[in-house]
């Protein structure tokens, strides 16, 4: 039996990859799926590991734009989708079809080890997200609004960076007349709220929108904690550190961490080696190093570094 603690992108994906060959049980502390705030964006590259079903796709993304200090820095478009905005809750439901999931189940930990009544040959996997990390230095806050009644291109996603902070804003379309507009960074809650409100007020396509929903959460951007490869249980997803520190992308690397662990369990190989074959840990490590430099830089140097990071 494989016991998975957490039914987010990593835990649900692991169940999906294993359910035809193993008995899998998932424990989820929340009462339903997909309750953590998320922009729901995934790049096309995720389909190297898992095919996204059409029924969970809200928007096909054909163009993305990256701004720096209000100026367009990068623009890329394609005739085929570059990525998707998905309904994360429906995506998780699809992944977990046929899987035994126990909701509202809080698993206690002692010295970071889960307290579970399992057999000696059972496998335990931690997929609890940022909550698993002791070091709060690299937990950063996100604030997100769902805006309705706006007139934006539903095939375009945008990210906005500023040289005076280490963080970013985003506009991810949701359907036709809505968007998830948020901010994340090394700032206080009130600083984030102030910047987000100012951004919306100054944006011609957003300022007339109606705030339909407000959400906030933490994400962990401290990179892969290599000590977690050496435990007598497995750790995947954001609990392992699979969030890209510069862009905050988390769904795809979490899914890929689950894919790597599934391969390791099926073929009796090393999880770390399987995961590093995907190059995701190495890419996350490079981004963390870049963030460490950005945090120590003044705005002028930060602007130069961001230009380099996003240059083609």
N, C-alpha and C positions, 0 to 999 in steps of 0.2 A: 504494500500500500504506500502511495505517495501522498503525504499531507502537505498542503500548500496553505500558508497563512497570508491571506490577501488576495482579493479578486479584482485587482486593477489590471492594467495592460500586461504586466509581466506574469502575474499569477494565472490569469485567464488564458493567456497565450500558451503557457506551459501545459495547462490542462488540455488545450486544443491539440497540441503536438503529441501528447502522450495518451490520450484517452482511448485510442483504439488498441493499445498494447498493454496498458497498466491500469490498475485501479487507482483513481485519483479522488481525493476528498479535499474540498476547499473550505476554509474558515474565513468569513468576512465580518469585520467588526461593525460595519455600517448596515443599515436596514435594506439597502438596495444597491444596485450597480451604478457606477459612473457619477457618484455624488461629488467627488473632488473637482473643484473648478479647473477647467482646462480649455485651451483654445481650439482643440479638436483637429488640428492640422497635422497631416502626415505627407511626406514627400513620396513620389512615385516609387522610389528605390525600395520602399518597404515590401513591394511585391516580389522582390528577389527571395523573400522568405515566407510570405503569406499573401494570398490573393484576397484583396478587399472586395467583399460582395457588394454588388450594386445597391442592394437594399439599404445599406448603411451610409451611403455617400449622399451628403447634402449638397455639396458643390464640387464641381471639377475646377481645379485651378490651372489656368493656362498662362498666367503671368504673375511674377512677383517683383516687388520693388523694395529697395533698401535705401533709406534716407539717412543722411548724416547732417546734423545741425540745420535741418529743414531743406537741404539740397538733395536732389536725386543722385545717389551714388552708383547704384546698380539697378539695371532693369533687364529681366530675361523673360522671353515669351516663347511659346511653342504651339504648334497646331494640335499636338496631343497633350493630355494633361501632365503637368509637372508634379501634381499632387492632388490631394483631396481634403475637403473638410468633411469629417465623418460625424455621425451621431454616435458618440462614444458609448453611451449606454446600450444602444442597439448592437454595436460592435462587440461589446463584452458579452451580451446575451447570446449572440451568434457563436462566439468562441466557446461558451460554456454549455451549449446544447448537449444534453445527455450526461452532464457532469453533476456529481453530488456536491451541492453548495449549501453551507449552513450560514445563514445571515444572523446579524446581531450577536455574533460569537466573538467575545473578547478573549484573546489568548494572553495570559500573563507570561512575563519573562523574568528570569533570575540570572543576573550576570550575562545578559544578552541572549541567554538560551531559553527557548520557549518551553513552557511547562505543559507537556502533552502526554497523555497516556497512550504510548505507541509500543509496538513490538520492536525487538532488537534489530530485526531486518527491515523495518519500515524506513522510509526516507522522508526527511522533513525539509521543506523549502520555505524560506522567508521572502515574502514579497510585499512588505508593509509600507513601502515608500519612505518618505523623508523621516518618519517617526523613528526609524531604526537607528538613526545617526545621533551619537552623543554630542559631537562637536557642532555647536549651533553657529559657529563663525560663518559657515558656508550655507546656512539656511537663509534664503532670501525670500522676502514677501512678494506676493503677486496680488494685484487688485484688478478686477475685470468687471466691466459692465456689458450687458447685452442691450444694444441700442436697436430700437425699431423705428419704422417710418423714416428711413434714410434712403437716399438715392445714390447707391454706389454700384460699381461693377462687381457683380457676384462671382466673377471668374478671376479676380485679382486679390492677392494678399500683400500686405505691406508691413514692413518693420521700420521703426524710426529710432535712430541712435542719436545721442547728444554727447559732445565732448566734455561737458561739465559734470557728467555722472557716469558711473559704471552701471549700466542698465539699458532698457529699451522699452519702447511702446509697440503695440501691434494693432492692426486692423485685419481681422479675419472674417470674411463674409459668412453669413449663416442664412441659407435660403436666398430669397430675392431682395427683401427690404430690411434685413437685419444684419447685424455684425457683432462679433465679440471684439470689444475694444479694451485693451488693458495695458498695464505697466508692471514691470518687475525690475528690481535693482537693489543695490546696497544703500537703501534709504529707509527712513522711518515710514510708518503707515501714513502719517499725516502729510509727509513730503510727497509720497506716492500719490495720494488722493489729490493733493493740490496740483501736481503736474498733470495728472490724468484729466482733471476737470478743465484745466487751462488748455490742454491739447484739444479737447473736444470743442471747447468754446471758440477756438481759433481756426478750426478745420471747417471749411465751407460745406462739406458734405455731411458732417457729423453734428454740427451745432444745432440743427433743427430736430435732431432725433430725440426720442423718448426713452428714458432709462427703464427698461423692462425688468432687469435683474441686476443685483450687485453681488459680487462674490469675492472672497479673499482666501488665500491659502499660502503655505510655504512650499518652496521647492528646494531640493538639495543640489548644489552646484559645485561640490568639493571634489568631484572626480571619483574614480574607482578606488575604493579602499582595499588594497591588495591583501591585507590581513584577513579579510572575509573569505578569501579562497581557501583558507587553511583550517576551517572549523569542521566539526563533525556533523554539520548540516550545511545546506546550500543557501546562498543569498543571491537574489536576482533583482533586476529592475532598479528603481530609484533607491531601494534599500542598499544595493551594491554601489550605487553612484552613477547610474546610467542616464544622466541628463547632460546635454551639451551646455557647458557653462556660459558661452557667449550668447547663444540663441534660445536657450531654454527648451530645446526640442527634447521630448521625453518618451513619446509613445513608441516611435520606431526603435530607438536603442533598447527600450525595455522588451519589446517583442523579440528583438534579435538576441538579447541575453537569454530569453526563454528558449529560443530555437537552439542556441548553443548548449544549454543544459540538457535539453531533450536529446540532442545528438550524443552527449556524453553518457547519459543514462542508458540509451539504447545500445551504444557500442562499447560501453565500459572504458571510455577514454577520459581524459582530463577536461573538466569544465573550463578551466582557465585557458587551456590550449585551444579548445574549440571556439571560445569567445574571441580570443585574440586573432584567430584566423579571419574573423570578419572585419578586423581593423577598427572596430568601434572603440574598444578601450584605448587604443593608441590615439585616436582622434580626440577623444574626450580629454586625455592627458594633455595634449597640445593646447586645447582650448583653455584648460585650467591654468596652464603656464601663462598663456596670453592674458587671462583675467588678472592674475597676480601682478603682471607688469602694468596693466591698465590702472589697477588700484593705486599703484605707487607713482603714477605719471600725472603731470599737470595737464590742463585741458589742451594745450597746443600739441604736446607729445601724444596725448591720447587720440586726438584727431588724426595725426599722421599715422599712428598705429592702426586705427580702425580702417583708414583708407587702404593700407597695405593688406589687412586681413580680408577685406572684401573685394580686393582687386582680382580680376580674372587672370 
